[in-house]
Amino acid sequence: MERNQRIRTPSDTRGAGRELVPARLEVRLLGAVEIILDGRRLRAFDSLRLQRFLALIALRRDPQHRSRLAFELWPDSDERQARTNLRKLLHDFRHSLPDIGEFVEIDNETVRWIPTGPTEVDVLRFRDAMAAGDFELAARLYSGDLLPACYDDWVLDERAKLRAEAYGALVRLTEEAAGRDDHQATIRHAQRIIDLEPTDEAAARIQMEAHLALGDRAAARRCYHRYAEVLERDLAVAPGEAIGAMYQQLRAGAPNRDEVQGKDLPIAESPFVGRNLEWNRLIEAWNTAREGGAHLFLVTGEPGIGKSRLALELGRRVRADGHVVASARAYEAAGRPPWGPVVDLLRSDAIRSHIDTLDTVWRAELARLLPELRDVSQPTGPKQSGDVAQRHRLFDAVSRAIVAGDRPRLLIIDDLQWCDAETIELIGFVVRSGHAAPVLIVGTVRWEEIPQHHPLVGLVDALGHDQAVATVSLDRLDETTTARLAARLRGEDTIDPELAARLWSETEGNPLFVIEALRAGISSDGSQAVLTPTMRAVLRARLGQLTDGARRLAEVAAVIGRPFSVGLLVSATGTDEDELVDHVDELWRRRIIRDQGLTYDFGHDKLRAVALEMVSPARRRQLHRAVAEAIAVERHKDIDAASPQLAAHYDQAGMVEPAIDAYRVAGGRAVAVSALEEAVTMFRRALALLADLPPSPDRDALELDIRIALGSPLVALEGYGSNSAHQLYERALSLCRKLHRPVDPPILRGLGLARLQGCRFDDCDELARALLDDESHDAMAGTEGRYLLGVSAFWRGDLARACHYLDGAIEAYDVSHRHEHLALYAQDPKAVCLVRLAWVELWAGDAGKADETARSALELAVDLNRLMTLWYVITYAAIIAAESEDRARLAELLADADRHWKRHSERYLMVVLEALRGWLDVCEGSTGGIEKIVRSVARSRSEGETLHLTYTLLLLARARGMVGEFREGRAATREGLSWSHKWNQRYLEAELWRVDGELAYRSGETEAAAASLRSAVETASAQGAGWLELRSLHSFASRFPDQALREQLADLIETIPSGHDLPAFRAATGLLSESG
């Protein structure tokens, strides 16, 4: 190849024979980096190495020599290695950018960006706008720092220049807007300056002035509060005189609070003192996560011990290093909406910027939590379905938003003990699904407040097995460290030894106690601010220093129980806004509350708790009512979204009927966003409140509606066999009869499945026939009725009847009603009936057809992606694999089960899957599998899974036999046979007799063995169960050689159409070959 000859790329032949429209390339390097070709985002450029190479050549007009590029990109490598690295990078670059020849010229010596090509580079457009004096356009184009994840020297230099230019443009825009009295534009541009430079006093002052010009004193004070807190946090200095004077003018006319007892500490948060061991462990966890491997790190300890402070310090360190940090917290107050901390994380600047880079399908899913993401073309309401598969998709979408991009990221969630179950499950999902992502989730938690069945307990246990969780417990500070903390808080090098001694005596080293004691004015001689050893007394003393108006406002805020706005306080109290703002300002100055942008919140949850304790019960009820009415006014445009808060406040105000209505709406919305535990809680609370209403038909009708709504999420969590589901549908049935109205088909079906789970097959058939009677009005009811009759017949060993009804259900199902059917019954009947029909086909002796039918059912379930359907189909397909002795298929299906719902370790049908896992373990030589089966048997007896007791006992008997525990194995078969006869559950009777005979024979009880094996053959033959008869005849003929048995086996083999490669069939033909 000649020197300087251009290397041809695949795109060089694009125009051969026809004329094509050039591709258009958008290069966005400011803020969230995106490379978009003809409207399609190029995912390959999520790689930082490709991003910085593209930026390097696109921002330079002249051709770049390869040697120079190699040195700039790999300054620490020798020349040869650097050139090798560059060749590989160019190879990847060509394959990542289609039609590359339109945009880049590459030859043996240089690489050149084609500036006249069909491209748009945001940095170049920004420069052009600045040069033309179009500062509005420049401000719009500057959406963030250049390549925020890159720290190469040339990037840092260029980033600083662009940032300075953007700052200058924003200053010009702010000054111009202020000059023409465009106050809204002034506020907007000034906020952009503050986003760039949070300590810019001029921007804070001009923003305050604009708010005042609009008459919004509360917003002006919030500006000052934010500015003061940033200065204290980042620079440990007070605001300057000019802005301080403005603030004092704002406060003019407020009560003189300088005379109240105590003093304001100059520090907005406690300094970081001690904790060296814990800090090192946290840094170690962060470094591990950075290398690729999502982890959960829990910081535990009593209230006020410094859990949040430790997490905050890590966040500060990580953010300073240029990585992504997002934080959220949970709240103890009732009425919290589901997914609360998750929504806060998604709306944080660190995560929100990545959401727009996701594909449309994932943004649409996130819109269920973030309504602002909805396009006008999308439906305005959330999907009304509680299927668990939707929750899985939502988890997937949130996880993608959190782990998007290559930059390591730290997520901090305070007070995990108050998190809703959905947030806890999401944490587990992110850690498991993002196992290779550089993500660390730090959670603060009070273990002493967590009940035994809290979802966090199960999550920690599960992640512990994967070594994906670590915990550090914070103890109280020692006397020396306590004195150091106090000195730092007072802005001094040391403190008086007597004061140090009293602080230690009163606080016992709890950092929050120390802070509050100092703020309450503790002295060495005990003459000031009487301080008891309890935190409550310290905080009561602190709140007692407030003026009456501020204290009353704190009580209202405590009743609200979550971040609150000035507007909400005005509505709830009826106080004049100017007067109320003065009280808010006092609470802020006294560090009772802290600024959170558009809202305020208590500085610590214990401050809220103590403030609430100081409110009398009667006044508390009055305040709850006032707050509920204020929320209803403030949120009137999205009143349904506020329903959890409204329900809690109406409830605590003693307003029963409004509370019931709000709980119903909240439950429905929780179902819509797959927050199933939250939905169950909301509906159950509504039912509990109904007891306070006088008896009436209207009350009963309302209860029926709530119970029907509760059915779907409850069954999704616990299954139809649970006592809760059984009681729910029984009560719904009695209400229908009491109200003299027809029983709704979902109630009949729910009752039928509950009867089925309890092996009450005749009762199930009665309800199924009632569904068939309703078929003329509701075709879906007929389909469900046939399904119930089919599976009921199977459990009783009537294979012909089972096949008839299951085939009929599949034939009757109208796929055009699928969406409605899933909404009412939570499962797809075709997939469910197919997999149950497959088991019938296996028992009948057609193993090949059974495998084909089961695979069709699974394919349909996967396509539907509805987790309850998928759950059911995988479980029964796994049973079919186990009974076919296809261990490879069984292992594959159990792995599928783990992937789909490992986080649901306590859910419906898990007892069967756990028993199958144990059986597979035993087959592979691990005796530990027996313990899994034993646990499954115990759970089948006690947890509403009695329908599967016989099957778990069968697996246990087989496993006992494999390890030589024949007596224990026979005990299991005898229990299984006893249960089968008691409840007429005959589908396993033949196999139980066969296994019992094998165990008796191996333990030397030949007479009992012969009797059991004879019963096995007779039972299987009577049921038409060819597969079970094949097994039974093989066992009988091999243990007790007899020509008649062999002839009977040979005749049976001739009728078996498929499954000839399976172990049972090969063993039978092998026996006949030996005797021949």
ZAKOLNU-677850 format. One record per residue (C-alpha): z, x, y; residue in one letter. Coordinates in steps of 0.5 Angstrom, whole numbers, plus 500, padded with zeros to 3 digits. Layout:
<recs>
ZXYA
...
</recs>
This chain:
<recs>
500500500M
498503507E
503504512R
505499516N
501494512Q
505487512R
508484506I
505478504R
510472503T
509465499P
508462506S
502466508D
497462503T
500455506R
493454510G
488455504A
483450504G
487445508R
490444515E
498443515L
503442520V
507448522P
515447519A
520447525R
526451524L
532450528E
537455529V
544453531R
549459532L
554457536L
560453533G
558450526A
553455524V
547451521E
540453519I
535446519I
528446517L
524440518D
531436519G
533439512R
539443512R
538450509L
544451504R
543458503A
545460510F
552458509D
552465506S
555469512L
551475510R
545471511L
547468518Q
549475521R
542478519F
538472522L
542472528A
541479529L
534479529I
533472532A
537474538L
533481540R
526480542R
523487540D
522489533P
528492529Q
527498525H
529498518R
534504519S
537501525R
538494522L
541498515A
546502520F
548496524E
550492518L
553497513W
556503518P
560505513D
555506507S
550512507D
543512509E
540511502R
546505500Q
545502506A
537501505R
538499498T
543494501N
538492506L
532491501R
536486497K
538482503L
531482505L
529479498H
535474499D
532472506F
525471504R
527466498H
532462502S
527461508L
521457506P
515458510D
518465513I
512467515G
512462521E
518465523F
519472522V
514478521E
517484516I
513490514D
515497511N
518499518E
520493522T
523486522V
521482528R
523475530W
517471532I
519468539P
513464540T
513461533G
516453532P
523455532T
529453537E
535458537V
541455541D
543461544V
536463547L
536456550R
543457552F
541463556R
535460559D
539454561A
544459565M
538463568A
535456571A
542454573G
542448569D
549448567F
550441564E
545443559L
548450558A
555446557A
552441552R
549447548L
555451548Y
558448542S
563454540G
563461539D
557465536L
558466529L
565464529P
566467522A
563474523C
567480526Y
562485527D
562489533D
556487536W
557480534V
564480538L
561483544D
555478544E
561473543R
565475549A
559475554K
556468552L
564465552R
564468559A
558465561E
560458558A
566459562Y
563460569G
558454567A
564450566L
568452572V
561450577R
561444573L
568442574T
568444582E
562440583E
565434580A
571435584A
567435590G
564429589R
570425587D
567424580D
574424577H
572423569Q
567428569A
572433572T
577431567I
572432562R
569439564H
576441566A
578440558Q
572444556R
575450560I
582449557I
579449550D
576456552L
582458555E
588454554P
592458559T
588457565D
592454570E
587452575A
583448570A
590445568A
592443576R
585440577I
585436571Q
592433573M
589432580E
584428577A
588424573H
593422579L
587420583A
585415578L
592413578G
594415571D
601419572R
603419565A
596423563A
598428569A
604429566R
601430559R
597435562C
603439564Y
607438558H
601441554R
600447559Y
607449559A
608448551E
602453550V
605458555L
611458552E
609458545R
603464546D
606468552L
613466552A
613465560V
614459565A
608455569P
607458575G
609456582E
603452584A
603448578I
610447578G
610444585A
605439583M
610437577Y
616437581Q
612432586Q
610428580L
618427578R
619425585A
623419586G
626420578A
634420577P
637427578N
638429571R
640436573D
647433573E
647431566V
651436561Q
648441557G
642445559K
634446557D
633452553L
627455556P
623456549I
619450546A
620452539E
625457535S
623464535P
621467528F
627471526V
629474519G
626471512R
622477511N
622476503L
620469504E
614471509W
612477504N
611472499R
607467503L
603473506I
601475498E
599468497A
595467503W
591474501N
591471494T
587465496A
583469501R
580473495E
578466492G
582461488G
585455491A
593455491H
599450493L
605454496F
611450497L
616451502V
623448500T
630447503G
634443507E
633439513P
633444519G
632450515I
626453518G
621450513K
616448518S
617454522R
615459517L
609455516A
607455523L
608463523E
603463518L
598459521G
599463528R
597469524R
591466520V
588463526R
589470530A
585473524D
579468525G
580464519H
581456519V
587453520V
589445520A
595442520S
598435518A
605431517R
607425513A
613421516Y
619417513E
618411517A
615405513A
608402515G
605408514R
597407512P
595411506P
591417506W
595419513G
596426513P
589427510V
586423516V
589428520D
587434517L
580431517L
580430525R
583436526S
578441530D
578446524A
575441519I
572436523R
566441526S
564442518H
564435517I
557434520D
554439516T
555435509L
550431506D
549424508T
552421502V
559425503W
559423510R
558416508A
564416503E
568420509L
567414513A
571410509R
577414512L
574416519L
571409522P
568414527E
563417522L
559410521R
552409523D
551403527V
546401521S
552402516Q
556396514P
562395519T
567394514G
570398508P
567397501K
571392498Q
573395491S
579398488G
575402482D
578409481V
571412481A
571410488Q
577414489R
574420485H
568420490R
572420496L
576425493F
570429492D
568428499A
574430502V
574436498S
567438500R
569437508A
576442507I
572447503V
566447507A
563454509G
565461507D
571462511R
578462508P
582456510R
589454511L
592447510L
599446512I
602439511I
609438513D
614433509D
610432502L
616428500Q
614423504W
606423503C
603417500D
601418492A
593419495E
595425499T
599428493I
593427488E
588429493L
592436494I
591437486G
584435486F
582440492V
586445488V
583444481R
576443484S
576448489G
579453484H
574459487A
575457494A
579461499P
584455500V
591455501L
595449502I
602450504V
607444504G
614443506T
618439502V
625437501R
626437493W
633433494E
630427497E
624427491I
626422486P
624424479Q
618420478H
615422485H
607424484P
609431487L
613432481V
608431476G
603435480L
607441481V
608441473D
601440472A
599446477L
604450474G
600450467H
594453471D
598458475Q
596455481A
602453485V
608457488A
615456491T
619459495V
626456497S
629458504L
637459504D
641458511R
641465515L
647470515D
652471520E
648477523T
641473523T
644467526T
647471532A
640474533R
637467533L
642465538A
640471543A
633470542R
633463544L
638464550R
633470552G
638475551E
639481547D
645479544T
651474545I
658474546D
661475539P
666469540E
660465541L
657468535A
663466531A
663459533R
656458532L
656461525W
663456524S
659450526E
652451524T
653455517E
647458519G
642452519N
637454524P
636447527L
644446528F
644453532V
638450536I
641444537E
648446538A
645451544L
642445547R
648441547A
652446551G
656450546I
661455548S
665460545S
672456547D
670450545G
671447552S
664444552Q
660439548A
664438542V
660440536L
662437529T
660441523P
655436521T
648435524M
649428526R
654430531A
650435534V
644431535L
648425537R
651429542A
644431544R
642424545L
648423549G
646427554Q
640423556L
640418562T
641411560D
634409561G
631415557A
636414551R
634407551R
627409551L
628414545A
631408541E
624404542V
621410540A
625411534A
624404532V
616405532I
617411527G
611415528R
607418534P
607413540F
603413546S
606411553V
602405553G
605402547L
612404550L
610400556V
608394552S
614394547A
619395553T
616391559G
618397563T
614399569D
610405567E
612409573D
619408571E
617409564L
614416565V
620418568D
624417562H
618420558V
618426562D
626427561E
625426553L
620432554W
624436558R
630435554R
626437547R
627430544I
620429544I
613434544R
606433546D
601431541Q
595430546G
594423547L
601421544T
608424543Y
613425537D
620427536F
621434536G
624433529H
625427524D
632428524K
632427531L
629420530R
633418524A
640419529V
637416535A
635410530L
642410527E
645409534M
641402535V
645396533S
642392527P
641386532A
638390537R
634394532R
631387529R
629385536Q
626392538L
622391531H
619385533R
617387540A
614393537V
610389533A
607385538E
606391542A
602394537I
598387536A
596387543V
594395543E
590395537R
587388537H
580390536K
582394530D
588389528I
587390520D
587398521A
594397524A
596392518S
601397515P
605398521Q
605391523L
607389516A
613394516A
615392523H
615384522Y
619385515D
624389519Q
624384524A
626378519G
619375521M
617373514V
611369514E
607374519P
610380515A
607377508I
600376512D
600383514A
602386507Y
596382504R
591385509V
594392508A
594391501G
586389501G
585395506R
588400501A
584397495V
578398499A
579406500V
582407493S
589407495A
591404489L
599405489E
599403496E
595397495A
600395489V
606397494T
603392499M
602386495F
609387491R
612387498R
609381500A
611377493L
618379494A
618376501L
615370498L
622369495A
625367503D
620362504L
622354502P
618352495P
612348497S
605348494P
602352500D
607357498R
605357491D
598357492A
599363497L
603367491E
597366486L
592369491D
597375492I
597376485R
590375483I
589381489A
594385486L
591385479G
585389480S
589395483P
595394478L
591394472V
587400474A
593404474L
597402468E
592398464G
592391461Y
598392456G
603394461S
609389462N
607389469S
600387468A
603382463H
608379467Q
603378473L
598374469Y
603370466E
606368472R
599367475A
597362469L
604358470S
602357478L
595355476C
598349472R
603348477K
598347482L
594343477H
588347478R
583350473P
585357471V
581363474D
576367469P
579373471P
586371470I
584368463L
581375461R
587379464G
591374460L
587375454G
587383454L
594383455A
595378449R
590383445L
594389447Q
600386444G
596384438C
597377439R
590376437F
590368436D
593367443D
587372445C
582368442D
584361445E
584364452L
577367450A
574360448R
577358455A
572363458L
567360454L
568353456D
567355463D
560359461E
556353464S
559354471H
560362470D
556366466A
560372467M
566368464A
562367458G
560374457T
568376458E
569371453G
565374447R
567381449Y
575378447L
573375441L
569381438G
574386439V
579381437S
575380430A
575388430F
582389430W
583384425R
578387420G
573382421D
567386422L
561381421A
565377426R
566382431A
558384431C
556377432H
560377438Y
559384441L
552383440D
552376444G
556379450A
551384451I
545379450E
549374455A
550379460Y
546379467D
545385470V
544382476S
551380477H
553387476R
557388482H
560382482E
562383475H
565390477L
569387483A
572381479L
573385472Y
573392474A
569394468Q
562394466D
561389460P
555392457K
558399456A
564397454V
561392448C
556398446L
562403445V
566398441R
560396437L
559403435A
565403432W
563397428V
557400426E
561406424L
566402419W
560398417A
557405414G
551406419D
554413422A
547415425G
546408429K
554408431A
553415434D
546413438E
550407440T
556410443A
551415446R
548410450S
554407452A
557413455L
550415458E
550408462L
558409464A
556416467V
550413471D
555407473L
560412475N
566407475R
572410472L
575405469M
569404465T
568411464L
575412462W
574406456Y
568409454V
570416453I
576414449T
573410444Y
567415443A
572420442A
575416437I
568415433I
567422433A
574423430A
573418425E
566421424S
569428423E
565431428D
569436431R
565439436A
563432439R
570430439L
572437443A
566435448E
569428449L
576430450L
573436455A
569430459D
576426459A
580432462D
574433468R
574426470H
581424470W
586430469K
590428475R
592421472H
596424466S
600417466E
595412466R
592407461Y
589409454L
592417455M
596415449V
590415445V
587421448L
593425447E
594424440A
586426439L
588432443R
593433438G
589432432W
584437434L
589442435D
591441428V
584441425C
583448429E
590451426G
595449431S
601446428T
603445436G
598439436G
603435431I
608434437E
603431441K
601426436I
609425435V
609424443R
603419443S
607415437V
613414441A
609412447R
605407443S
612404441R
615404448S
610403453E
605397452G
600401448E
602398441T
595396440L
594403438H
600404434L
597404428T
591409430Y
596414432T
600413426L
594414422L
593421426L
600423425L
600422417A
593426417R
596432421A
603432417R
599432410G
595438413M
601442414V
604440407G
609435410E
607430405F
614425405R
613425413E
606423412G
607417408R
613415412A
607414418A
602411413T
608406411R
610404418E
602403420G
601399414L
608395415S
605394423W
598392420S
601386415H
606384421K
601383426W
594382422N
591388425Q
587390419R
582395422Y
585401419L
589398413E
584401408A
584408411E
592408411L
592406404W
587412403R
591417406V
597414403D
594415396G
592422398E
599424400L
603421394A
598425390Y
599432393R
607430393S
606429385G
607421385E
601420381T
602413380E
603411387A
597415389A
593411384A
596404387A
594406394S
587409393L
586402389R
588398395S
584402399A
577401395V
579394395E
581393402T
575397405A
570393400S
573386402A
572388409Q
565390408G
567397411A
562401408G
564408411W
572407409L
570405402E
566411401L
572415403R
576411399S
572412393L
571419394H
578420394S
580416388F
574419384A
576426385S
584425384R
583420378F
576422375P
573416372D
566414370Q
566407373A
569410379L
563415380R
558410378E
561405384Q
561411389L
553413387A
551405388D
555405395L
551412397I
545408396E
547403401T
549408406I
543409411P
545414416S
550420417G
548424411H
550430415D
557428416L
563431412P
565425408A
558423406F
557431404R
563431400A
561424396A
555427394T
558434392G
563430387L
557426384L
553433383S
559436380E
560431375S
552430374G
</recs>
